[in-house]
Amino acid sequence: MRRKLPGDAPPSAAGGHASSASAPSEADLAQLSAAIAAGEDLGPFVRRAFACGRPEPLLASLRAAVRDREAEIEELCRAHFHDFIRAVDDLRSLLADADALKGSLSASHSALLSSAAPLLASLESFLAARSLAGNLSSALSSSRRCVRLLALAAGANAHLQAGNHGLYLALRAVDAIDRDLASGPEPLPLPTLRRMLLSVVPAVRAHAEREISREFSDWMVSIRAASRHLGQVAIGRSAAARQRQEELRSKHRPLEECITLDDDGVGDLDDFAAAAATADAADGAAAASFDLTPLYRAMHIHQTLALGERFKKYYLENRKLQLTSDFDVIAATPFLESHQVFFSQIAGFFIVEDRVFRTGGGLTSRPDVDALWDAAVGKMVSVMEDNFSRMQTANHLLLITDYAALLSATMRRYGYPVGMLLDVLAKHRDKYHDLLLADCRRQVAEALAADKFDQMLMRKEYEYSMNVLAFGIQSSDITPAFPYVAPFSCTVPDICRIVRSFIEDSVSFMAHGGGGDTYASVKKYLGRILSEVVDASIQKLVDSGSGLSVSQAMQVAANMSVMERACEFFTRHAAQLCGVPLRAVERGRRDFPLCRSRDAAEALLLRLLRAKADEFMRQSDGVNWMADDPPPGGNEYANEVIIYLETLTSTAQQILPLPVLRRVLVAVLAHISERIVDLFLNDSVKRFNADAVTGIDTDLKMFEAFAEGMSSLFEDSDQESVKNEMKAALVEARQLVNLLMSNSPETFLNPVIREKNYNKLDYRKVAIISEKFRDTSESYFSTFGTRGARQNPKKKSLDTLIKRLREAS
């Protein structure tokens, strides 16, 4: 029978309810049955029934499903009833065996308990002992840990007491304490010790940071003071290296002249590598004169404190401030006085930075150092340009330029670019030489003003060496006897010293700071001082006259010939200082640069000599133009001129070069010839006779004899050509006198004869002079006694000449 389930309604009620509610549809029952059979979730059915507000059909369906399942169970039980009865019988047969087994197990259990009791007691003792051992081991481990931490703390304290040298070890100790406290297997068992250690670790780190920062600050102050000395030492070594190179170059100069030249004739000696290498080695040793240990220690400590990047920024900012303050060195004092300190400070600063960059382990970077260098170069360029523009003294400019060039050479060895510095020096090259030329112009003017233009007397050999051999102006390699009277005045060695000093200053500037081809530039400026200063000053002296006498003018002309040899010395000296082979210099020689002043000096001498000759010629008023007899020894003026010329020549041949003396004598004789012709043309001479012409002929013969005697002075020249040249200077007067003494003066009208014998005469002058010429027989009273006599053929020829010349004019 079916068991009555709770909630089942009485049949009457169920029937009434069924009648009032509609029965579930067949489809709903089929779906619900399928879901129950499949074991699916019935939730959707329940929610749907309650959602519709009609759960009763669902309940009815579920009850129907339950009744169906109960019926199936009853059928299943009836089908397996016999199997169940057999199973019960089997179980009852096994019951006896189970009881026997139970008794056996109970006996075994009792025996086991009796035998295991001592073992359990031993086990309990073992467990207790093991627990005690674990506690003791933990206590010992904690004790060792505390001892280790306390030992680290004690070590850190000891390192701190040792000063800044123990800061790193102290930090290592507190780092070990911090790691132990932070990463230990369990907290420290002593809370007091833990709190103490936790407070000690940051305190030690803060103390280390303070101490190392204080030491770093002290180092920053000391390194700034040491940088100036370091820069001075480095620049001094660069100067010494440059001096060694110059000494090496001077030693090679004699050898250089002996080297076999190539096809172009130019040798090349490049033997200064050893000196440069020595300079580099000495300059590199300068970096070892300062200590960077405090800096490295500070960097290491900050890296240990994990503050490395902050320290790098701090270091760079402080160095920038130091560099800026170094720029202020020149603010309080004039640049001329402070430039060495200024450049030395900057050089030392960047030598330190170079070493820090190379050995600092990344403390500074190349862009950082380059930025500092660019700022320093910009400041130096600005300062130099500002001060150079206001300087008016060449020595001051050279002093600063030379030190700046040494700075550039020093910094180039450390790998810093110095092109902008050298560009500034090259930019002011012309100004420096203009100032130098102005100084030289003043010195030359003072030397010329102080000179009395007398021959220079040298009493000792050292004076000869200092004033003659030093400039290569000796005329012979043989040392003269002393006292020695030089053919030049004191102006010549004074000017040579001035020009030599100019060359050396120019080479110093160009070689160390001027840039470009040193010799070409020095040669250009040498040409300027010779032409713009020496030549112009001498020409100004000559043009102004300044009351120079004939002897002084002669000395000036003699000085110019000596200066020609001095100019060759200047060119060689410049080439030697620049390291240029002398053969190449000799091959490229130019014309004499003082030719204008030389020509002006000779012109002045000639002008004065002509004036002196005119002074004697003015005594020609004593010439008797209508003399009854010719003067037996010539006219007085001619004798005085001859005496003066002989005296002049004896003096001139000692100081004047023979070519100059030759030109002077020829010009003076030509002037005398012109003055003799002018005597006939003088308005005060109304008439003259043949005796007067004979006297003038005697004068001319005296002058011609003088010219012939002077030709013997010129042994190195063709004496015959010299004689002809001097006689040619008197040719106009000689042709005139020959014409007047000729028996047929009218032959002058013949072009062939005139070209051959009278080619220097002007027909207009001949016409005027012929008008004044009268024969002695043609006097005022002689006409009465000779009337009716035959006319003189010479007189007739002269009249014909005068008539034809009148017609031609």
C-alpha positions in Angstrom: 0.0 0.0 0.0 1.1 3.5 -0.6 2.4 5.4 2.4 0.4 8.5 3.2 2.5 11.6 2.6 2.2 14.7 4.7 0.1 17.3 3.1 -2.2 14.9 1.3 -5.7 16.2 1.4 -8.7 14.1 2.0 -10.3 12.6 -1.0 -13.3 14.8 -0.7 -11.1 17.8 -0.5 -9.0 16.8 -3.3 -11.9 16.1 -5.4 -13.4 19.4 -4.6 -10.1 21.1 -5.4 -9.7 19.2 -8.6 -13.1 20.3 -9.6 -12.3 23.9 -8.9 -8.8 23.9 -10.5 -8.0 22.8 -13.9 -5.9 19.7 -14.2 -2.4 20.1 -15.7 -2.0 19.6 -19.4 -0.5 16.5 -20.9 2.4 18.5 -22.3 3.3 20.0 -18.9 3.2 16.6 -17.3 5.4 15.1 -20.1 8.0 17.9 -19.6 8.1 17.6 -15.9 8.4 13.8 -16.0 11.2 14.1 -18.5 13.0 16.6 -16.3 12.6 14.4 -13.2 13.8 11.3 -15.1 16.8 13.1 -16.4 17.7 14.6 -13.0 17.5 18.1 -14.2 16.9 21.1 -12.1 13.2 21.8 -11.5 13.7 25.3 -10.5 12.5 26.8 -13.8 9.3 24.9 -13.4 8.8 26.1 -9.8 9.6 29.7 -10.7 7.3 29.6 -13.6 4.4 28.2 -11.6 4.9 30.8 -8.8 5.3 33.5 -11.4 2.0 32.6 -12.9 0.4 32.6 -9.4 -0.8 29.0 -9.8 1.5 26.6 -8.0 -1.3 24.1 -7.4 -1.0 22.4 -10.8 2.7 22.0 -10.2 2.1 20.4 -6.8 -0.4 18.1 -8.3 2.0 17.1 -11.0 4.8 16.4 -8.5 2.4 14.3 -6.3 1.5 12.3 -9.4 5.2 11.8 -10.2 5.8 10.7 -6.6 3.0 8.2 -6.8 4.4 6.8 -10.0 7.9 6.4 -8.4 6.4 4.7 -5.4 4.7 2.2 -7.6 7.9 1.5 -9.5 9.8 1.0 -6.1 7.2 -1.5 -4.9 7.5 -3.4 -8.1 11.3 -3.4 -7.9 11.1 -4.7 -4.3 8.7 -7.5 -5.2 11.0 -8.4 -8.0 14.2 -8.6 -5.7 12.5 -10.1 -2.6 14.1 -13.5 -2.9 17.5 -12.1 -3.4 17.2 -10.1 -0.2 16.2 -13.2 1.8 19.3 -15.0 0.5 21.5 -12.1 1.5 20.1 -12.1 5.0 20.9 -15.8 5.3 24.5 -15.2 4.2 24.9 -12.5 6.8 23.7 -14.7 9.5 26.1 -17.4 8.5 28.9 -14.9 8.8 27.9 -13.7 12.2 29.7 -16.6 14.0 32.9 -16.0 12.1 32.7 -12.3 13.0 32.4 -13.0 16.7 35.4 -15.3 16.6 37.4 -12.7 14.9 36.3 -10.1 17.4 37.6 -12.2 20.3 41.0 -12.7 18.6 41.3 -9.0 17.9 40.5 -8.2 21.6 43.2 -10.6 22.8 45.8 -9.1 20.4 44.9 -5.6 21.5 45.4 -6.4 25.2 48.8 -8.0 24.4 49.8 -5.0 22.4 48.9 -2.6 25.1 50.9 -4.5 27.7 54.0 -4.6 25.5 53.8 -0.9 24.2 53.5 0.8 27.6 57.3 1.1 28.2 57.8 2.4 24.6 55.1 5.0 25.1 56.8 6.2 28.2 60.2 6.5 26.4 58.5 8.3 23.5 57.0 10.8 25.9 60.5 11.4 27.4 62.0 11.8 24.0 59.4 14.3 22.9 60.0 16.3 26.0 63.8 16.2 25.5 63.4 17.2 21.8 61.2 20.1 22.7 63.8 21.3 25.3 66.6 21.0 22.7 64.6 23.0 20.2 64.0 25.7 22.7 67.7 25.8 23.6 68.8 25.9 19.9 66.3 28.7 19.3 67.7 30.6 22.3 71.3 30.0 21.1 70.5 31.2 17.6 68.7 34.3 18.9 71.7 34.9 21.2 74.2 34.5 18.3 72.1 36.8 16.2 72.0 39.4 18.9 75.7 39.1 19.5 76.3 39.5 15.8 74.1 42.5 15.6 75.8 44.0 18.7 79.2 43.3 17.2 78.2 45.0 14.0 76.9 48.0 16.0 80.2 48.0 18.0 82.2 47.8 14.8 80.2 50.7 13.2 80.8 52.7 16.3 84.6 52.0 16.1 84.7 52.9 12.4 82.9 56.2 13.2 85.4 57.0 15.9 88.2 56.4 13.3 87.0 59.4 11.3 86.0 59.8 7.7 88.2 57.0 6.6 85.9 54.5 8.5 82.6 55.9 7.2 82.3 53.4 4.5 83.0 50.4 6.8 80.5 51.9 9.3 77.9 52.1 6.6 78.6 48.5 5.5 78.0 47.5 9.1 74.7 49.3 9.6 73.6 48.0 6.1 74.2 44.5 7.4 72.2 45.3 10.6 69.4 46.7 8.5 69.3 43.7 6.2 69.2 41.3 9.2 66.4 43.2 10.8 64.4 43.5 7.6 64.9 40.0 6.1 65.5 37.8 9.2 63.5 34.5 9.6 61.7 35.9 12.6 61.6 39.1 14.6 64.4 39.9 17.1 63.3 38.3 20.4 64.5 41.4 22.4 62.2 44.3 21.5 64.4 46.8 23.3 67.4 45.8 21.3 65.4 45.9 18.1 64.1 49.4 18.8 67.7 50.5 19.6 69.1 49.1 16.4 66.3 50.5 14.3 67.1 53.9 15.6 70.8 53.5 15.3 70.8 52.6 11.5 69.3 56.0 10.2 71.4 57.9 12.8 74.6 56.4 11.5 73.7 57.1 7.9 72.7 60.7 8.7 76.0 61.1 10.6 78.0 59.7 7.7 76.3 62.0 5.2 77.0 65.0 7.3 80.6 64.1 7.9 81.4 63.3 4.2 79.5 66.5 3.1 81.7 68.5 5.5 84.8 66.9 4.1 83.7 67.4 0.5 83.0 71.1 1.2 86.5 71.4 2.6 87.9 69.7 -0.4 86.0 72.1 -2.7 87.6 75.0 -1.0 91.1 73.5 -1.1 90.9 72.4 -4.7 89.9 75.9 -5.8 93.1 77.2 -4.1 95.2 74.4 -5.6 93.8 74.9 -9.1 95.5 78.2 -9.5 98.9 76.7 -8.6 98.2 73.7 -10.8 97.3 75.9 -13.7 100.5 78.0 -13.2 102.6 74.8 -13.1 101.0 73.4 -16.2 101.3 76.6 -18.2 104.9 77.0 -17.0 105.7 73.5 -18.3 104.1 74.4 -21.6 106.4 77.4 -21.7 109.4 75.3 -20.9 108.4 72.8 -23.6 108.1 75.6 -26.1 111.5 76.9 -25.1 113.0 73.4 -25.5 111.5 73.2 -29.0 113.0 76.6 -29.9 116.4 75.5 -28.6 116.1 72.3 -30.6 115.2 74.3 -33.7 118.1 76.6 -33.2 120.5 73.6 -32.9 119.2 72.2 -36.2 119.5 75.5 -38.1 123.2 74.9 -39.1 122.3 71.4 -40.1 119.3 72.6 -42.0 121.5 74.6 -44.3 123.6 71.6 -45.1 120.7 69.3 -46.0 120.5 68.3 -49.7 117.4 70.1 -51.0 114.8 68.5 -53.3 114.0 69.7 -56.9 112.3 72.8 -55.5 115.3 73.5 -53.3 113.3 73.5 -50.1 114.3 71.2 -47.2 112.1 70.1 -44.3 113.3 69.5 -40.8 110.6 68.0 -38.6 112.7 67.0 -35.6 110.6 68.4 -32.8 108.6 65.3 -32.0 111.0 64.4 -29.2 110.7 67.8 -27.5 106.9 67.6 -27.9 106.8 64.2 -26.3 108.9 65.3 -23.5 106.6 68.3 -23.0 103.5 66.0 -22.9 105.1 63.8 -20.4 106.1 66.7 -18.1 102.7 68.3 -18.6 100.9 65.0 -17.7 102.8 64.8 -14.4 101.2 68.1 -13.4 97.9 66.3 -12.8 99.5 64.2 -10.0 100.1 67.2 -7.8 96.6 67.3 -6.3 94.5 64.7 -4.3 91.1 63.6 -5.4 90.7 61.0 -2.6 88.1 63.1 -0.7 86.0 63.5 -3.8 86.1 59.8 -4.5 85.3 59.0 -0.9 82.4 61.4 -0.9 81.1 59.8 -4.2 81.5 56.3 -2.8 79.7 57.1 0.4 76.8 58.8 -1.4 76.5 55.8 -3.7 76.5 53.5 -0.6 73.7 55.7 0.8 71.8 55.4 -2.6 72.3 59.1 -3.1 74.7 58.9 -6.1 72.7 60.9 -8.6 72.0 63.6 -6.1 75.7 63.9 -5.3 76.5 64.1 -9.0 74.1 67.0 -9.4 75.4 68.7 -6.3 79.0 68.4 -7.5 78.2 69.8 -10.9 76.3 72.7 -9.5 79.1 73.6 -7.1 81.7 73.4 -9.8 79.6 75.7 -12.0 79.5 78.2 -9.1 83.2 77.9 -8.6 83.9 78.6 -12.3 81.6 81.6 -12.2 83.4 83.0 -9.2 86.7 82.3 -10.9 85.5 84.7 -13.7 85.3 87.5 -11.1 89.1 87.4 -10.6 89.5 90.1 -13.2 86.7 92.3 -11.9 88.7 94.0 -9.1 92.1 94.5 -10.8 93.2 95.5 -14.3 93.3 92.7 -16.8 97.0 93.3 -17.5 97.8 92.5 -13.9 95.3 89.7 -13.3 95.4 87.9 -16.7 97.9 85.3 -15.5 95.9 84.5 -12.4 92.7 84.4 -14.5 94.1 82.0 -17.1 95.9 79.9 -14.5 92.7 79.5 -12.5 90.8 78.4 -15.5 93.5 76.0 -16.6 93.8 74.4 -13.2 90.0 74.1 -13.0 89.8 72.1 -16.2 92.8 70.0 -15.5 91.0 68.9 -12.4 87.8 68.3 -14.4 89.7 66.2 -16.9 91.1 64.0 -14.2 87.8 63.7 -12.5 86.2 62.7 -15.9 88.8 60.1 -16.6 89.0 58.6 -13.1 85.8 59.5 -11.4 83.8 56.4 -12.4 81.0 58.4 -14.1 80.9 61.3 -11.7 80.9 63.7 -14.7 80.1 63.1 -18.3 81.7 64.5 -21.4 78.7 66.7 -22.2 78.9 68.2 -18.7 82.6 69.0 -19.1 82.1 70.3 -22.6 79.4 72.6 -21.3 81.7 74.0 -18.6 84.5 74.5 -21.1 82.2 76.2 -23.6 81.1 78.6 -20.9 84.8 79.3 -19.9 85.9 79.8 -23.5 83.0 82.2 -24.1 84.0 84.2 -21.1 87.7 84.3 -22.0 86.9 85.3 -25.6 84.6 88.1 -24.4 87.2 89.4 -21.8 90.1 89.3 -24.3 88.2 91.0 -27.1 87.0 93.7 -24.7 90.5 94.4 -23.3 92.3 94.0 -26.6 90.0 96.6 -28.2 91.1 99.1 -25.4 94.8 98.4 -25.3 97.2 100.9 -26.8 100.5 99.2 -26.0 102.0 96.4 -28.1 104.0 94.9 -25.2 100.9 94.6 -23.1 99.0 92.9 -26.0 101.9 90.6 -26.6 102.2 89.7 -22.9 98.5 88.7 -22.7 98.6 87.0 -26.1 101.6 84.9 -25.2 100.1 83.7 -22.0 96.8 83.0 -23.7 98.7 81.0 -26.4 100.4 79.0 -23.6 97.0 78.4 -22.0 95.7 77.1 -25.4 98.7 74.8 -25.8 98.2 73.5 -22.3 94.5 72.8 -22.7 95.0 71.2 -26.1 97.1 68.6 -24.4 94.1 67.7 -22.3 91.9 67.3 -25.3 90.0 70.6 -25.0 89.2 72.5 -28.2 90.9 75.9 -28.3 90.0 77.0 -31.8 88.0 80.0 -30.6 90.8 81.2 -28.4 93.3 81.1 -31.3 90.8 82.8 -33.5 90.7 85.7 -31.1 94.4 86.0 -31.1 94.6 85.8 -34.9 91.8 88.4 -35.1 93.9 91.0 -33.3 97.1 90.3 -35.2 96.8 93.4 -37.3 96.1 95.6 -34.2 99.1 94.2 -32.4 101.4 94.9 -35.3 99.9 98.4 -35.7 100.7 99.2 -32.1 104.1 97.6 -32.5 104.7 99.7 -35.6 103.7 102.8 -33.8 106.2 102.1 -31.0 108.9 101.4 -33.6 108.0 104.6 -35.4 108.5 106.6 -32.2 111.8 104.8 -31.5 113.1 105.3 -35.0 112.2 109.0 -34.9 114.0 109.4 -31.5 117.1 107.6 -32.9 117.2 109.9 -36.0 116.7 113.0 -33.9 119.5 112.0 -31.5 122.0 111.2 -34.2 124.5 113.8 -35.2 125.3 111.8 -38.3 129.0 111.4 -37.6 130.9 108.2 -38.2 130.5 105.8 -35.3 133.6 105.2 -33.2 134.0 101.7 -31.6 136.9 101.3 -29.1 136.4 97.7 -28.1 135.7 94.5 -29.9 132.5 93.8 -28.0 131.2 97.1 -29.4 132.0 96.0 -32.9 130.3 92.6 -32.3 127.3 94.3 -30.8 126.8 97.0 -33.4 128.2 95.4 -36.6 128.5 91.6 -36.5 125.1 91.2 -34.7 123.4 92.6 -37.8 125.7 91.2 -40.5 126.5 94.7 -41.8 130.3 94.3 -41.9 131.9 94.9 -45.2 134.7 92.3 -44.6 135.0 89.2 -42.6 138.3 90.4 -41.2 138.1 92.0 -37.7 139.4 95.6 -37.9 141.9 97.2 -35.6 140.5 99.2 -32.7 139.6 101.9 -32.3 137.5 101.4 -35.4 135.7 104.2 -37.2 132.6 102.7 -38.9 131.3 104.0 -42.3 127.9 104.6 -40.7 126.5 106.6 -37.8 124.9 105.3 -34.6 121.4 105.4 -36.3 122.1 102.3 -38.2 122.7 99.9 -35.3 119.9 101.6 -33.4 117.4 101.0 -36.3 118.7 97.5 -36.7 118.0 96.8 -33.0 114.5 98.2 -33.4 113.7 96.1 -36.5 115.3 93.0 -35.0 113.1 93.4 -31.9 110.1 93.9 -34.1 110.8 90.7 -36.0 111.3 88.7 -32.7 108.0 90.1 -31.3 106.2 89.4 -34.5 107.5 85.9 -34.7 106.6 85.3 -31.1 103.1 86.6 -31.7 102.6 84.7 -35.0 104.2 81.4 -33.9 102.2 81.2 -30.7 99.0 82.9 -31.3 98.7 84.5 -34.8 97.8 81.4 -36.7 98.5 80.7 -40.4 101.8 80.7 -42.2 104.2 82.3 -39.7 107.0 83.2 -42.1 104.7 84.7 -44.8 103.0 86.9 -42.1 106.2 88.0 -40.5 107.6 88.8 -43.9 104.6 90.9 -44.7 104.9 92.9 -41.4 108.7 93.2 -41.9 108.0 94.8 -45.2 105.6 97.2 -43.4 108.1 98.3 -40.8 110.8 98.8 -43.4 108.6 100.8 -45.8 106.1 102.5 -43.5 108.4 103.2 -40.5 112.1 103.1 -41.4 111.8 104.3 -45.0 109.2 106.9 -44.2 111.1 108.3 -41.2 114.3 108.7 -43.1 112.5 110.2 -46.0 110.8 112.6 -43.7 114.1 113.6 -42.2 115.7 114.1 -45.6 112.7 116.0 -47.0 112.6 118.3 -44.1 116.3 119.0 -44.4 116.6 119.8 -40.7 119.6 121.9 -41.3 121.8 118.9 -42.5 125.2 119.8 -43.7 126.9 118.2 -46.7 128.9 115.9 -44.5 125.7 114.9 -42.6 123.8 114.3 -45.8 126.7 112.2 -47.1 126.5 110.2 -43.9 122.8 109.6 -44.4 123.5 108.4 -47.9 126.3 106.1 -46.5 123.9 104.8 -43.9 121.4 103.8 -46.6 124.0 101.6 -48.3 124.7 99.9 -45.0 121.0 99.5 -44.4 120.8 97.5 -47.6 122.9 94.8 -46.1 120.9 95.1 -42.9 117.7 94.4 -44.8 119.2 91.1 -46.0 120.0 90.3 -42.4 116.4 91.1 -41.4 115.1 88.6 -44.0 117.5 85.9 -42.9 116.8 86.5 -39.2 113.0 86.2 -39.8 113.5 83.0 -41.7 115.7 81.5 -39.1 113.2 82.3 -36.3 110.4 80.8 -38.4 112.4 77.7 -39.3 112.6 78.4 -43.1 115.7 77.3 -45.0 117.9 80.2 -46.0 118.3 79.0 -49.5 114.6 79.4 -50.1 114.8 82.9 -48.7 117.7 83.9 -50.9 115.9 82.6 -53.9 112.9 84.8 -53.1 114.7 88.1 -52.4 112.9 91.3 -53.2 114.1 94.8 -54.2 115.6 97.1 -51.6 112.6 98.2 -49.5 114.3 101.5 -48.5 114.8 102.7 -52.1 112.7 105.8 -51.7 114.7 107.1 -48.7 117.9 106.0 -50.3 117.0 108.0 -53.4 115.9 110.9 -51.3 119.2 110.9 -49.3 121.2 110.9 -52.5 119.0 113.6 -53.9 119.6 115.7 -50.7 123.3 115.2 -51.0 123.3 116.2 -54.6 121.1 119.2 -53.8 123.5 120.3 -51.1 126.6 119.7 -53.3 125.0 121.6 -56.1 124.2 124.5 -53.8 127.9 124.4 -52.6 129.0 124.4 -56.2 126.7 127.3 -57.0 128.2 129.1 -54.0 131.6 128.8 -55.6 130.3 129.5 -59.1 128.9 132.8 -57.9 132.5 134.0 -57.5 132.6 133.9 -61.3 131.9 137.7 -61.1 135.6 138.0 -60.9 135.9 136.5 -64.4 137.2 139.1 -66.9 135.0 138.5 -70.0 136.9 141.0 -72.0 140.4 140.1 -70.9 143.4 141.0 -73.0 145.1 137.7 -72.1 143.6 134.4 -70.9 144.2 133.6 -67.2 147.2 131.2 -67.1 146.0 129.0 -64.3 142.3 129.2 -65.0 139.7 131.2 -63.1 139.6 131.4 -59.3 136.2 129.8 -58.9 137.3 126.7 -60.8 140.3 126.3 -58.5 138.1 126.6 -55.5 135.6 124.1 -56.8 138.4 121.6 -57.7 139.8 121.9 -54.2 136.4 121.4 -52.6 135.7 118.4 -54.8 139.0 116.8 -54.0 138.4 117.3 -50.3 134.9 116.0 -50.6 136.1 112.9 -52.5 138.7 112.0 -50.0 136.1 112.0 -47.3 133.3 110.4 -49.3 135.4 107.5 -50.5 135.8 106.3 -46.9 132.1 106.1 -46.2 130.2 106.1 -49.4 129.9 103.0 -51.6 131.7 103.4 -54.9 128.5 103.3 -57.0 127.0 106.1 -54.9 130.2 108.1 -55.0 130.3 107.6 -58.8 126.7 108.8 -59.2 127.3 111.8 -57.0 130.5 112.9 -58.8 128.8 112.5 -62.2 125.8 114.5 -61.1 128.0 117.3 -59.6 130.1 117.5 -62.7 127.0 117.7 -64.9 125.7 120.5 -62.7 129.1 122.3 -63.0 128.7 121.9 -66.8 125.3 123.4 -66.7 126.5 126.3 -64.5 129.4 127.0 -66.9 126.9 127.3 -69.8 124.7 129.5 -67.6 127.7 131.8 -67.1 127.6 132.6 -70.8 123.9 133.0 -70.6 124.0 135.3 -67.6 122.4 138.7 -68.2 125.3 140.4 -66.5 127.6 139.2 -69.2 127.0 141.5 -72.1 130.0 140.6 -74.2 133.0 138.2 -74.0 136.0 137.6 -76.1 138.1 134.7 -77.2 140.5 135.2 -74.2 137.6 134.7 -71.8 136.6 131.6 -73.7 140.2 130.3 -73.5 140.0 130.8 -69.7 136.8 128.8 -69.5 138.5 126.2 -71.6 141.3 126.0 -69.1 138.7 125.6 -66.3 137.0 122.8 -68.2 140.4 121.1 -68.7 140.9 121.3 -64.9 137.5 119.7 -64.3 138.2 117.0 -66.9 141.5 116.3 -65.3 139.8 115.9 -62.0 137.2 113.5 -63.6 140.0 111.5 -65.1 141.8 111.3 -61.8 138.7 110.2 -60.0 138.3 107.2 -62.3 141.2 105.5 -60.6 139.2 105.2 -57.4 136.9 102.7 -59.1 139.2 99.7 -59.3 136.3 97.2 -59.5 134.8 98.9 -62.5 135.9 99.5 -66.0 138.0 102.6 -65.5 137.7 103.6 -69.1 134.0 103.6 -68.9 134.0 105.5 -65.7 136.3 108.1 -67.2 134.1 108.5 -70.2 131.0 108.7 -68.0 132.5 111.5 -65.9 133.8 113.4 -69.0 130.3 113.0 -70.5 129.0 114.9 -67.6 130.9 118.0 -68.8 130.0 117.4 -72.5 127.6 120.4 -72.8 130.1 122.9 -71.6 132.9 121.2 -73.6 130.9 121.3 -76.8 130.0 125.0 -76.2 133.6 126.0 -75.7 134.8 123.9 -78.7 132.1 125.7 -80.8 133.2 129.1 -79.6 136.9 128.3 -80.2 136.2 126.8 -83.6 137.4 128.7 -86.7 134.2 127.7 -88.5 131.3 128.1 -86.0 128.8 127.9 -88.9 129.5 124.1 -89.1 127.0 123.9 -86.2 124.4 124.4 -88.9 125.4 121.2 -90.6 123.2 118.5 -89.2 125.8 115.8 -89.5 128.5 117.8 -87.8 126.1 119.0 -85.2 124.9 115.5 -84.3 128.5 114.3 -84.1 130.2 117.2 -82.2 127.4 119.4 -80.8 124.6 117.1 -80.0 124.1 118.3 -76.4 123.8 122.0 -77.4 120.5 123.9 -77.6 120.4 126.1 -80.7 118.5 128.8 -78.8 121.3 129.0 -76.2 123.9 128.9 -78.9 122.1 131.9 -80.6 122.2 133.9 -77.4 125.8 133.2 -76.6 126.9 133.8 -80.1 125.4 137.3 -80.0 127.6 138.1 -77.0 130.8 136.7 -78.6 133.2 139.2 -80.1 136.8 138.8 -81.2 139.4 140.9 -79.4 140.3 142.8 -82.6 136.7 144.0 -82.8 136.9 146.6 -80.1 135.4 150.0 -80.0 138.5 151.7 -81.3 140.1 149.0 -83.5 137.6 149.6 -86.3 139.3 152.9 -87.2 142.7 151.2 -87.9 141.3 148.2 -89.7 138.8 149.9 -91.9 139.2 148.7 -95.5 141.1 145.6 -94.3 140.0 142.0 -95.2 137.3 140.6 -92.9 138.3 137.8 -90.5 137.0 134.4 -91.8 136.0 133.3 -88.2 134.1 136.5 -87.8 132.3 135.9 -91.1 131.5 132.3 -90.1 130.2 133.5 -86.7 128.0 136.2 -88.3 126.6 133.6 -90.7 125.8 131.3 -87.7 124.1 134.1 -85.8 122.1 135.1 -88.9 120.9 131.6 -89.6 120.1 131.0 -86.0 118.0 134.2 -85.9 116.1 133.1 -89.0 115.5 129.6 -87.4 114.2 131.2 -84.2 
